[in-house]
Amino acid sequence: MTSLRFVGDLSPWWGLGLAILVAIVAWRFYHRENSEIPGHLKVILPLLRCLAIVLGILILTGPVLHHQETIGELGKVKIFVDASNSMTQTDRHMSLVRKLRIAEQLGWISREVPAQPKAEALQNISDARVKLMQKMESFNGDEQESTQITNGINEFIDVVETEMVHFSAEEKNNVSTEIVDVMKEKVSGPVNKDQIQQLVSVTRKTLPRVQEFESAALQRIESELQVTLGSGNESIAAAVDLFDRSPRWRRVELGLADGRLNLLEKLRERHDVEVFFVHQEEPGSTAGLSQDFSFKSFLDRDNFTQATNLSSRVSETLGASEEDSDRDEENSGEEKTAIVLITDGQHNDGPSPIQTARRLGSQGKAYYNVAIGAVKPALDLAVVKLEHPQFVFAKDEVRGSMIIRDSMTPGIPFVAQVKHEDTVLWQDQLIAQNVKDRRIDFEFKVDELVDELETQLADNVEKHTHQITLEASITPLAEESESTNNGREMRLSVIAQGYKVLIMDGRSRWESRFIRNAFERDEQWEVDTIIAGETTGQKTLPRGEEKNQFPIDRNQLFGYDLIIFGEVDPELFEKKELEWLREFVEIRGGGMIFIDGLRGKLRQLDGTELEALLPVSKVETSLTQLPDSLELTPQGMEKTALALAMDKQENQEFWATLPPPHTIVPIEPTPDSETLVQVVVGEDRKPAIVSKFYGAGKVVYLAFDESWRWRYKTADLWHQRAWHQLAKFAMPQPYSASDEFVSIDTGPASYEHGEKPSIRIQLNGLDGKPNAEATVDALIWKNGKVVSSVNLIPDATVPGVYRSLADPLPSGDYEVSIRASGYNESVLKSRGQFTVLPVDSGEMSETAVNETLLNQMAEESGGKYLREEDLAELPVMLETLSHGRVVESETLLWQSYWWLGAIVLLLSIEWVLRKRAGLL
């Protein structure tokens, strides 16, 4: 096969363009100087001159004919290069020994590196130790495994004795006495079943000594190399500096297609080689098979991905080529395939790569995994997760946690903060502790920020919920290896409007008093309280439009967000009023909290319009002893409404410390409800707080009226917080924005990748009443363009309400507008906003190579595991894959006599024709 290539200083397109430009200028000049020549020569002579000029200029592009001939049968080598974000990391923290070995392989320094033989010997001992430890961990006493254990110990001893020749006499003596001799004694002669257990025990105690020796020896080698660096060895110092500045992907590129190693060229001499990127585009994207292989085109598209999938790309690519392989095998026999996976091994997306390796290995396709990067984590601080509520009230304090990965040297100070643009809302001075996952709690207010946002609203649009984006971050430290993982965005929906609550009770008991105080002390709540019944000064239910009166019409009742219903005699209500209360939950979607007591008034709701609301039924048994404590159920532990401490376990323990009620109503939860809190009574558990959905709303039932006891020694601290959170749990989620005709809600401020965004609207007619007869669509906008349209379905239970789920969308910021039949789009001004988050894989929070995974993949497929510095061994390992070779040669056209001869010939013909025409 012969192909044309260009290896000159100019690219072929630049060269051709320049040649054409000069040829045009020459043509025009020729015509101007030779206007009287015969007609046919006016074309031929300039054409000959221009062709000569074009050939002359094209010499600068370096045209080459590349000849390739295959002799024998070639095996296939599929090289998969990890192109995820973690490959953009540097490895400044890698040991100096490994840095120099890699630098030597890439041709940055000579092959005479100090302490190199000793370092390689130490690595071989370490690999043998890890291999033996893995065998010991899987040992279960089986007789066949006993033989493998003894063989493994003998192999380990052989490696140690072989490699110790590179160490001092004192080091060899210590290792022989403390390690080799001890293990030799135990494996000398046959080993029976009882002795194998003793052998395993001794070996497990001995191997840590080997690890201690490795650590001490490596430290001495590193010290020797540091002395070499400090002694003014400029070539080594320059190589180390270049390594520290080179990201992982750059070292891969240099190893494959540049420098001393030039792995692709060596592999192509014997095998059929293809190179693929492991990223999230279409499978089978070939990175380039020629000498110009480079990450450059990939980088130009900023295409490093947020996740690493080491399974799907390999599986799909090989699967796509299976048919071709089958057709070739019919003609040329079985082709062998090797998979070279070059990666840091941080698989965090897609199916298990171990299963893929096992399946491909059974087909004769072995993995040769090359680990790029340091084995140990770098010095780094990373924000790996944020825990915070999706919705908060403007006057509330936002409470949450920042989960960070702290692998810094203990004692180094750093600052964690939460800010909005340039405004810092919370910050704390902390000290590094070198722990894997560390929780940092934060707490701040957003009321001033909401006040500022409200000044930016459009006319005729009322904003009930503001969506704000905050950044939780750690200030970067000079010692960190990676600073791009120091922050994460936090998106909140801040509810700006006030809320109305109606508290009703049949007597002025402690519970209703303190609940009323808990809401009245917070300015975001508008509270109406009605105390009516036989034992009060108000024998009948006060009705009217004034404060602390029961509404005289249904719409006025629907203006509340929450109703707290105590032990009120149902006979105080008219039948239509009980129907309103039921419809308040069922149709309005309001929240209702029932507070029971020992007077049994709520039992009288049986048989009334409110019976269906209750999530419990009464039982006749009574408690024979006082409750011991309160306890969250598994369902209750998952509810943020009951979170009085950030950590789940701490929250469970905190609830157990709250003063329990002295009395509790015996109840049985209905099948459609869930118990959130229970009381511990001796060995028994009794339901205390139960909830259920009813229609469009939610009901919460308390089987006791003594939550006021939670004020003991803490006043309003926990009592008020618990009741506010419980109220928000029961209440309907507000619409985020509204105008004269439409109210819109798009759910939380952000959705995870793959989630379906929820869209809900309330449509009103010209008369202000709900319009349930329109055809409604939601238009989803991104960057000023409509990217999706969703038909909203009328809610059968709530007139005028339309809702639907949008299809999953790509990550980004979106805006939602409404289009409805019978309405001009200009009057439907309300807009909803939400963000679809990118895949959160934690790609940049893990800085170390996953050797365990890559080793296991290689073993499962029958392949080999290599470190970055062992890349040069790959051609030798794959040598038996092919029974042939590729012969390549090149003809340098731009240096050939044929090219020069063509130019001379064209100019000679032009000279002859000019002479005959009398132009010379």
C-alpha positions, -999 to 999 in steps of 0.1 A, spaced: 0 0 0 14 34 -10 2 67 4 12 104 -1 23 123 30 37 157 37 65 162 62 78 197 53 77 230 71 44 241 54 12 222 56 -1 209 22 -30 234 22 -8 264 30 18 253 4 -8 248 -23 -24 281 -15 9 299 -17 18 282 -49 -15 291 -66 -12 327 -54 24 331 -68 13 313 -100 -15 338 -106 9 367 -101 33 351 -126 5 346 -151 -5 382 -150 31 394 -153 37 371 -182 7 384 -201 17 420 -195 52 415 -207 43 393 -238 12 409 -252 21 403 -289 29 366 -289 8 342 -310 -27 332 -296 -19 295 -287 13 305 -269 -5 330 -247 -19 300 -228 9 274 -231 39 296 -221 24 310 -189 10 276 -180 44 260 -182 60 288 -161 32 285 -135 35 247 -132 72 250 -126 66 276 -99 39 254 -82 63 224 -81 90 246 -67 69 260 -39 54 225 -31 89 214 -22 84 233 11 55 209 20 79 179 19 59 154 -2 68 118 5 55 85 -9 50 61 20 52 24 11 38 -3 34 40 -40 28 27 -68 51 46 -100 52 28 -129 70 -2 -127 94 -5 -97 118 -22 -97 151 -44 -68 162 -34 -43 189 -62 -20 201 -48 8 221 -73 27 243 -62 60 258 -80 74 287 -93 109 278 -110 119 310 -103 149 331 -81 131 356 -56 126 328 -50 164 329 -35 161 364 3 163 371 21 140 394 46 162 412 42 140 444 54 109 426 86 94 440 118 107 425 128 72 416 98 67 393 101 102 379 136 95 367 127 61 353 99 77 332 122 106 322 148 81 310 122 62 290 110 94 273 146 103 264 148 134 287 180 120 304 207 95 297 203 58 307 228 62 335 205 72 364 220 70 399 205 42 421 184 30 393 193 -8 396 185 -7 433 152 11 427 141 -15 401 151 -43 424 131 -28 452 101 -25 429 104 -62 420 104 -72 457 74 -50 463 54 -65 435 63 -100 447 52 -91 482 18 -77 470 12 -108 449 19 -131 479 -3 -110 501 -32 -114 477 -28 -152 478 -27 -152 516 -59 -131 517 -79 -155 496 -66 -187 514 -94 -207 530 -75 -239 540 -81 -258 508 -55 -285 500 -49 -273 465 -45 -237 477 -20 -250 503 3 -260 474 -2 -226 458 7 -209 491 40 -228 495 49 -223 458 41 -186 462 63 -183 493 92 -201 475 87 -177 445 88 -147 468 120 -160 485 137 -165 450 128 -129 440 141 -115 473 174 -134 471 179 -125 434 173 -88 439 192 -83 471 225 -85 452 220 -48 445 220 -39 482 247 -35 508 261 -65 528 244 -52 559 210 -49 542 213 -84 527 223 -98 561 193 -82 579 168 -93 552 182 -129 552 181 -132 590 148 -116 597 128 -126 567 142 -151 542 156 -176 568 124 -175 588 102 -183 558 126 -209 544 125 -228 576 87 -231 575 85 -242 538 114 -267 539 100 -302 533 64 -313 529 38 -292 546 7 -309 560 -28 -294 567 -19 -283 603 14 -269 593 0 -248 565 -20 -227 590 11 -220 610 30 -212 577 3 -187 567 4 -171 602 42 -168 601 41 -154 566 15 -128 575 37 -116 604 68 -115 582 55 -96 552 51 -63 572 88 -65 579 94 -67 542 73 -36 537 92 -18 564 125 -27 547 111 -14 513 100 18 529 133 24 546 153 15 515 132 37 492 137 66 516 175 61 514 173 60 476 153 91 475 178 108 498 207 98 474 188 112 444 181 144 463 218 148 469 224 143 432 199 170 424 215 193 449 250 187 435 242 206 403 233 178 379 215 201 355 202 174 332 185 155 360 171 186 376 157 197 342 141 163 336 124 164 370 111 199 364 98 189 330 81 159 345 64 180 372 50 203 346 38 175 322 2 163 327 -5 126 323 -20 128 288 12 146 276 34 118 289 12 93 271 15 112 238 53 114 241 55 77 249 33 67 220 44 89 191 74 109 201 108 108 218 130 79 224 103 53 229 80 60 199 58 30 209 34 33 180 61 30 154 76 -1 171 42 -18 174 32 -11 138 63 -29 126 47 -62 138 10 -56 143 -22 -41 130 -25 -12 154 -55 11 160 -57 39 186 -90 49 203 -99 75 229 -118 64 260 -143 92 264 -181 98 261 -185 104 224 -196 79 198 -177 46 201 -150 38 176 -136 73 173 -101 67 160 -74 90 173 -51 86 143 -30 57 132 -1 76 115 30 92 128 11 124 135 -8 108 164 -16 136 189 -40 147 215 -41 182 199 -73 178 179 -89 163 210 -78 192 232 -89 218 207 -125 206 213 -120 207 250 -131 171 250 -117 157 282 -148 142 299 -161 145 335 -162 107 340 -141 76 332 -158 46 317 -132 18 312 -158 -7 301 -184 5 275 -159 21 250 -137 -10 249 -167 -34 248 -186 -15 221 -155 -9 199 -145 -45 199 -181 -57 195 -184 -34 164 -154 -51 148 -164 -87 156 -182 -92 122 -152 -79 103 -130 -102 123 -152 -132 116 -151 -125 79 -113 -122 79 -109 -154 99 -127 -174 72 -99 -165 48 -68 -161 69 -73 -181 100 -78 -169 136 -66 -134 144 -53 -126 178 -62 -94 195 -45 -76 224 -61 -47 243 -37 -20 255 -55 2 280 -35 33 290 -52 50 320 -50 60 357 -78 34 364 -103 58 380 -134 41 366 -165 59 379 -191 55 352 -207 26 333 -206 -12 339 -179 -31 357 -147 -32 337 -138 -65 355 -168 -82 340 -158 -68 306 -122 -80 310 -135 -115 320 -157 -117 290 -131 -105 265 -105 -127 281 -127 -157 274 -126 -147 237 -88 -146 237 -86 -108 240 -62 -100 268 -58 -67 286 -23 -51 289 -31 -23 313 -6 6 316 -11 26 348 -3 64 343 3 84 374 13 81 411 2 52 432 -2 74 463 -27 102 466 -13 137 460 -14 165 486 -48 178 479 -80 193 493 -112 185 473 -148 193 478 -164 160 470 -200 165 480 -224 192 493 -254 184 515 -280 212 517 -318 217 514 -332 222 480 -357 248 493 -353 273 521 -372 303 533 -358 338 529 -357 344 566 -343 310 575 -307 301 581 -293 278 554 -278 248 571 -257 222 553 -224 204 551 -194 204 529 -178 170 525 -141 174 517 -113 149 509 -83 161 530 -50 145 520 -28 175 530 0 174 556 -17 177 590 -14 212 606 -16 233 575 -43 261 578 -69 267 551 -102 285 547 -136 271 537 -163 295 525 -196 299 508 -201 329 486 -224 345 461 -204 361 433 -180 383 454 -201 383 486 -189 359 513 -219 345 532 -200 321 555 -164 311 561 -143 293 586 -106 289 593 -97 252 595 -66 230 599 -57 201 576 -60 166 592 -52 142 564 -85 123 566 -103 107 536 -138 122 541 -143 151 564 -176 169 572 -177 207 576 -210 222 587 -220 257 576 -248 280 584 -257 314 569 -286 337 559 -297 348 524 -324 374 533 -303 404 521 -294 386 489 -331 379 482 -339 416 488 -314 426 462 -327 401 437 -363 413 441 -352 448 428 -343 432 395 -377 417 387 -398 426 356 -430 445 360 -462 425 366 -443 394 376 -444 384 413 -415 362 423 -423 337 451 -392 317 448 -357 329 439 -332 305 425 -297 314 435 -263 298 427 -237 298 454 -201 285 455 -188 264 483 -151 263 481 -117 259 498 -90 285 492 -63 268 471 -30 261 489 5 263 472 11 226 482 -19 213 464 -15 192 433 -49 201 419 -70 232 425 -99 226 400 -116 203 426 -116 229 454 -151 241 448 -187 231 439 -218 250 430 -247 250 454 -282 259 439 -310 269 462 -346 278 457 -353 305 482 -390 310 491 -396 347 494 -433 350 502 -448 349 537 -471 320 548 -504 318 565 -513 293 592 -546 287 609 -544 272 644 -576 258 658 -581 241 692 -609 233 716 -591 245 747 -563 268 756 -537 241 764 -499 245 767 -494 229 733 -514 253 712 -500 283 731 -464 275 725 -471 264 689 -487 298 682 -457 316 698 -433 295 677 -449 309 645 -457 344 657 -421 351 666 -410 346 630 -421 375 607 -425 352 577 -456 336 592 -490 352 594 -509 334 622 -546 332 629 -556 314 661 -591 302 671 -598 287 705 -634 276 707 -654 250 727 -675 243 758 -646 250 782 -635 283 766 -649 318 766 -659 312 729 -687 286 728 -692 289 691 -669 291 662 -661 328 654 -667 334 617 -658 364 595 -631 381 575 -613 396 605 -581 382 621 -586 351 643 -619 342 626 -629 311 606 -633 321 569 -668 326 557 -661 312 522 -641 284 507 -617 307 487 -608 326 518 -599 293 536 -578 283 506 -557 314 512 -540 295 541 -510 273 535 -513 252 567 -540 244 592 -532 230 626 -562 211 639 -563 204 676 -590 188 698 -619 209 683 -654 195 686 -666 188 650 -701 199 660 -688 235 660 -686 233 622 -712 233 595 -712 204 571 -700 226 542 -671 239 564 -659 204 571 -661 198 533 -640 229 528 -614 216 552 -612 183 534 -610 201 500 -583 224 515 -560 193 516 -575 173 487 -579 201 461 -560 232 473 -530 209 482 -527 225 516 -511 210 546 -529 199 577 -515 188 611 -537 171 636 -527 173 673 -545 146 693 -551 145 731 -566 124 758 -601 140 756 -608 120 724 -622 149 703 -605 137 672 -622 103 675 -655 122 669 -642 129 633 -652 93 624 -682 95 602 -676 131 592 -661 146 560 -627 147 578 -625 110 586 -607 102 553 -579 127 562 -568 109 593 -538 86 587 -546 66 618 -573 46 635 -578 44 672 -573 14 694 -589 9 728 -558 -3 747 -540 23 768 -504 25 780 -496 10 814 -463 29 818 -447 62 808 -428 64 775 -391 61 779 -379 81 749 -386 92 713 -372 74 683 -370 81 646 -381 53 623 -360 45 592 -385 65 572 -382 94 596 -345 94 595 -347 102 557 -370 132 562 -351 166 564 -382 179 583 -371 159 613 -334 167 610 -323 185 642 -287 174 637 -267 172 604 -255 136 607 -281 109 606 -267 90 635 -263 121 656 -299 131 647 -312 97 659 -293 101 691 -306 137 695 -342 127 692 -336 101 719 -326 129 743 -357 151 737 -381 149 766 -408 123 757 -445 129 762 -460 116 795 -491 104 777 -498 92 741 -530 83 723 -530 46 713 -534 44 675 -529 21 645 -515 37 613 -536 32 581 -520 12 553 -515 43 531 -495 62 558 -460 60 572 -448 63 608 -420 89 612 -415 90 650 -424 65 676 -421 63 714 -402 37 732 -423 21 760 -403 -6 777 -396 -32 749 -424 -19 727 -426 9 701 -458 30 697 -465 53 667 -462 90 677 -460 110 644 -476 96 613 -481 112 578 -498 105 545 -507 121 512 -543 129 505 -553 142 471 -530 171 463 -520 177 499 -504 161 529 -516 153 564 -494 149 596 -508 134 628 -493 138 663 -505 112 689 -495 135 717 -498 172 727 -466 176 747 -440 189 722 -438 219 745 -416 198 768 -389 201 741 -384 237 755 -369 223 787 -336 242 794 -335 253 757 -365 276 754 -375 280 717 -343 266 702 -355 231 693 -392 234 697 -395 263 672 -371 247 648 -389 214 649 -423 229 643 -411 252 615 -396 222 597 -427 200 603 -449 228 589 -428 231 558 -430 194 554 -468 194 554 -473 226 534 -476 226 495 -446 237 475 -452 273 463 -451 284 427 -418 301 419 -434 330 399 -468 343 389 -484 371 369 -521 380 362 -528 347 343 -502 321 351 -483 308 381 -453 285 373 -432 261 392 -403 240 379 -394 222 411 -359 224 427 -332 247 415 -312 218 400 -318 183 387 -293 155 386 -281 142 352 -308 119 338 -337 133 360 -369 144 344 -376 181 353 -411 186 368 -432 215 354 -464 227 371 -486 257 364 -518 273 376 -538 290 347 -564 317 354 -590 331 330 -599 368 324 -624 365 354 -596 354 377 -610 319 381 -591 287 373 -591 279 335 -593 241 331 -602 241 294 -570 253 277 -543 235 257 -511 243 274 -474 237 264 -442 245 283 -414 258 261 -379 250 274 -352 275 264 -314 272 265 -291 300 253 -321 319 238 -334 289 217 -363 266 223 -348 231 228 -379 212 239 -417 215 241 -437 197 267 -475 192 266 -489 199 301 -517 176 312 -547 190 332 -547 179 369 -580 159 374 -582 169 411 -572 206 410 -590 228 384 -567 251 365 -536 232 373 -515 216 346 -484 195 351 -460 171 333 -424 158 333 -400 169 307 -376 144 291 -340 143 305 -319 171 292 -282 177 288 -264 196 315 -269 234 314 -292 263 325 -327 263 313 -357 287 313 -394 277 309 -422 298 294 -458 289 289 -480 289 257 -517 284 261 -547 284 237 -567 316 239 -538 336 254 -514 359 237 -479 348 247 -469 383 256 -493 383 286 -479 350 300 -448 366 314 -439 343 343 -408 322 338 -394 292 355 -357 284 357 -337 252 365 -303 238 360 -294 202 349 -262 192 366 -234 174 348 -226 138 358 -210 140 393 -184 112 391 -158 127 415 -134 125 386 -109 150 399 -112 141 436 -92 109 432 -56 117 423 -40 82 427 -38 53 402 -62 25 409 -37 -3 408 -60 -29 423 -86 -25 395 -61 -25 367 -43 -55 381 -75 -75 385 -86 -66 349 -53 -79 335 -55 -111 356 -91 -118 346 -83 -115 309 -50 -133 310 -30 -102 303 -4 -81 321 -2 -51 343 25 -24 337 34 8 353 41 39 333 79 34 334 75 -1 320 58 10 288 89 1 268 83 -36 276 51 -37 257 65 -46 223 84 -76 238 52 -88 256 32 -86 224 58 -101 201 41 -135 198 8 -119 189 18 -117 152 34 -142 128 45 -116 104 58 -80 101 52 -47 83 79 -34 60 78 3 55 98 26 32 96 61 19 104 79 -13 113 115 -7 97 132 -37 109 167 -28 145 154 -28 142 132 -58 157 137 -93 122 131 -108 108 162 -90 138 184 -100 137 169 -135 100 178 -139 107 215 -130 137 216 -154 117 199 -181 89 225 -178 113 254 -179 132 239 -208 101 234 -229 91 270 -222 125 282 -233 124 263 -265 89 276 -274 99 311 -266 130 309 -288 110 295 -317 85 323 -313 113 348 -315 109 360 -279 145 354 -269 
